[in-house]
Amino acid sequence: MTEEKIRTFKDLRVWQKGIELVKEIYKVTAAYPKTEDYGLSSQMRRASVSIPANIAEGFRRRSSKEHKQFLSIALGSCAELETLVIISYELKYIDVSQQNCLTELIGHTCGMLVNLGKKL
């Protein structure tokens, strides 16, 4: 089996997984109370968007050192998002099934980021 040629950041599976994560976060936070529009919902959306955005920005950088730095920022956003998911569960905005699903998706994305960083 031959490896597919990566031409743009959109070809990266981790970027694609990040977009999937963003869509899930937007779907889940749409059901949050209106009082969270500028609070937890907004913070979760920004953290999730930061993941594929930093993957894309890092891909365009000239050096692998800069690329790794942006992957590191994306990893930080993963940790932030996972914390916000826990808070959402504790506040009863999501149920355990949603928490587990989001945590699994975040964990998978984090693992892919780590693996990509090792390849640079």
Secondary structure, DSSP 8 states (H G I E B T S, - for coil): -------SGGG-HHHHHHHHHHHHHHHHHTTS-GGGTTTHHHHHHHHHHHHHHHHHHHHHSSSHHHHHHHHHHHHHHHHHHHHHHHHHHHTTSS-HHHHHHHHHHHHHHHHHHHHHHHH-
